[in-house]
Each structure stands twice: as C-alpha cells, then as structure tokens.
Amino acid sequence: MKIKLDDALGISLRSVDREIENMVKYDKDVPRSSELVKSILDLVRSGGKRVRPLMVIVGSRFGPSPDERKTWRLAAAAEFIHAASLIHDDIIDDSPVRRGQKALHIKLGVNGALHVGNYMSARVIELISAYSADRERYVYDLSSLATTQLCLGEYQQLSHLFDYEVTLEGYLEKSKNKTAQLMATCLKIGAQSAGADESVADLLYSFGEKLGIAFQIRDDILDFTQSAEKLGKPAGSDLRKGQVTLPVLYALRNERLAPSIRAITADTPPAITDEVIAAIQQSGALKESENLSARYLDEAQDIISRLSRYPAHRDLQALLNYFGGRDN
C-alpha cells in the first residue's frame, strides 16, 4: 500500500486544511453564510492531496529561522492559487466533474464560478500585499503566479488546440507555466520565508520545476493508459479536445501515424479518433514519454544529493518517490 504523502512528510493534513479554510472564514468582508464561503469550503473539503502547501512547508525546513505562522499562511495561499486555477480549468475544458462531484461552474453557472475563482486569487494578492509591506521579496514570486503565469499556461494551451506544429520546447514551456512553476515556487518561498540561503532556495526551485514537468508528463501518459473508470473520462480525452501532449508529439514523428493524427479536428467522429488513440497506445510514443519523465526525475535526484547535508533532503526524497513511483 502506497504511503500517503502527508504521512511521509510528517505534516498534519487536517492542520493544512484548517489554515486554508481560515483564509475565507475570517475574511471580515464576506459573511460566513454567503454562497461564496460555502462554495469555497465545499471545494476545500471535496478532497485533494494538498501537494502545493506541503511543498511550502517542506521548503521552510531548509531555513535556519522558520516562522511557522507565516509559512502556514503562505501554504494556504498556494492552495488557493491552485484551487482557483482548477475552477478556471474546468470552465475552459467544459469539464462537468471535479473530484467526483459536480464542477463549480455546473453548480453555480460560469459567472458564479468565475466570481469564486477571482475572489480566491484576490485573497492571495491581499495576503501578499501585507507581506510586501514588510519588504519581503519572495512574495512577489507567488504574486506573479497568482496573476500571470498560470493564466499564461492556460492561454498557451488554448491557443494551440489541434495545432500539430507544436514543438517539444513549446510543450515544455506550457508545462512549466501551467504546472511546474507553482510547485517550484512553493518550495522556494517556503525556504525564503525561513531565511534559507538564496543558493539553497534556487536549488529547491529547480527541484520543484523538474518534479513538476515529470508530473505533467506522467499525467499526459495516464490519459492514454488508465481505464475510463479511473480517469472519469474516455482514454485519450486530451487529444479529443485538441490538446497536443507529449505522447502525441512523439507519435507525430512516426511517418505512418502522423497523417491520421493530423486529420483529427473538433469535428472528427469519435470512432475514428478511437482508432488513432489505439494506434498511439500501441506505438513507442508512451515509452519515449516515460523516458523523458525519467530524465527529469534523475535530474531532481541529483539535486537531492547536492542538498544531502540538510536533514530535510529526506522530505525531497519522499516527494520524488511519491511522484516518480520510486522505491529508493
């Protein structure tokens, strides 16, 4: 049985959730009985692994002077950013379900869901502004993610639907903006909030970025390999929606497969798309994708070795084992 990440890191998930809930519960400008508060609390309580707040806390373990209150508030802010991005993702992708429940835009309508997502982003910026008044530079990294980078990643994805000319570099840049940078920033701001050396904070950022890209690649592979029951959607759902992920990019290098992949559009009958997805599954594209993911994990492992003088390097190993499925 796979150990839970929070147990491996020795962090109370209940305490993390309480801090996240407090961000909205104790907002003096929003009545606790409002639909806004209820929607956010329902979203928080619907589940999730809390990977990003856990990373903030792990990062703080690399500094000599951790401020527990500040670290936990930054951890909650990181989850707010992530949750707000999921609300927007579901609207853009027209996904009806999130964590086994109706997606927020199905419950509240698109305008209502956007209001909740925008409020969550604004609360993060409010928190960041309070810390900025103390001239703490690291908070700007989180502010940038809250206001720019995640939106840029979504824009890059939307602007390249059914675009089979996307390069590997373009795919990796989108993956950084959409997934990896938030993970990387969580580790870095945790370290900076605890007074860690800048060189250590930068190494943690690099570790988080490599882990995040490997995670995104593996997520893209799962879209082709997991059952529809586990995914909650048909296999190859990304391609059906026009998202050209890494397995598709590698499959496009196959001269026999490329023409049938390029012929897929929003109007392609499902039966034809099914045949193309099956062909991608049987090609070497998934193995090539796994190899690239493994390369990023190996590079992350090297960073752990460089930080081995810190007891918290074991927490990085736990993160790597969790995301990479490694036993070491």
C-alpha positions, 0 to 999 in steps of 0.5 A: 500500500502506497504511503500517503504523502502527508504521512511521509512528510510528517505534516498534519493534513487536517492542520493544512486544511484548517489554515486554508479554510481560515483564509475565507472564514475570517475574511471580515468582508464576506459573511460566513453564510454567503454562497461564496464561503460555502462554495469555497469550503465545499471545494476545500473539503471535496478532497485533494492531496494538498501537494502545493502547501506541503511543498511550502512547508517542506521548503521552510525546513531548509531555513535556519529561522522558520516562522511557522505562522507565516509559512502556514499562511503562505501554504494556504495561499498556494492552495488557493492559487491552485484551487482557483486555477482548477475552477478556471480549468474546468470552465475552459475544458467544459469539464462537468466533474471535479473530484467526483462531484459536480464542477463549480461552474455546473453548480453555480453557472460560469459567472458564479464560478468565475466570481469564486475563482477571482475572489480566491486569487484576490485573497492571495494578492491581499495576503501578499500585499501585507507581506510586501509591506514588510519588504519581503521579496519572495512574495512577489514570486507567488504574486506573479503566479497568482496573476500571470503565469498560470493564466499564461499556461492556460492561454498557451494551451488554448491557443494551440488546440489541434495545432500539430506544429507544436514543438517539444520546447513549446510543450515544455514551456506550457508545462512549466507555466501551467504546472511546474512553476507553482510547485517550484515556487512553493518550495522556494518561498517556503525556504525564503520565508525561513531565511534559507540561503538564496543558493539553497532556495534556487536549488529547491526551485529547480527541484520543484520545476523538474518534479513538476514537468515529470508530473505533467508528463506522467499525467499526459501518459495516464490519459492514454493508459488508465481505464475510463473508470479511473480517469472519469473520462474516455482514454485519450480525452486530451487529444479529443479536445485538441490538446497536443501532449507529449505522447502525441508529439512523439507519435507525430514523428512516426511517418505512418501515424502522423497523417491520421493524427493530423486529420483529427479536428473538433469535428472528427467522429469519435470512432475514428479518433478511437482508432488513432488513440489505439494506434498511439497506445500501441506505438513507442510514443508512451515509452519515449514519454516515460523516458523523458519523465525519467530524465527529469526525475534523475535530474531532481535526484541529483539535486537531492544529493547536492542538498544531502547535508540538510536533514530535510533532503529526506522530505525531497526524497519522499516527494520524488518517490511519491511522484516518480513511483520510486522505491529508493 
